[in-house]
Amino acid sequence: QVPLVESGGGLVQPGGSLRLSCAASGFTLDDYAIGWFRQAPGKEREGVSCISSSDGSTYYADSVKGRFTISRENAKSTVYLQMNSLKPEDTAVYYCAAAPRYGSSCPPLGHFREYDYWGQGTQVTVSS
């Protein structure tokens, strides 16, 4: 059973918006920092954003800062990634991941080996 499930991906025109969701299966997200990553064909996995569970601190890659917003709704054990002003270079498979070894804090952005629970990913395509 996949511990995390992403949803909300799809095809959108440049300048459009999407909201990705990350839900837990079999455990609660409330206690863990949750990160979003993306991987485009032929490229390395890139850390996009992370939100802590202790104080809700958020972190963003420079490439998405000001356009993407990460948030969490503990009552629904769900983390969201609101993506606005999308660009073709945002096209990728997006994954959410949990880092229980870090407790409530976020690992350094992009350090994907610090994350132990992963979803299967959701495709985001930005194209006209």
Secondary structure, 3 states (H helix, E strand, C coil): CCCEEEECCEEECCCCCEEEEEEECCCCCCCCCEEEEEECCCCCCEEEEEECCCCCCEEECCCCCCCEEEEEEHHHCEEEEEECCCCHHHCEEEEEEECHHHCCCCCCCCCHHHCCEECCCEEEEECC
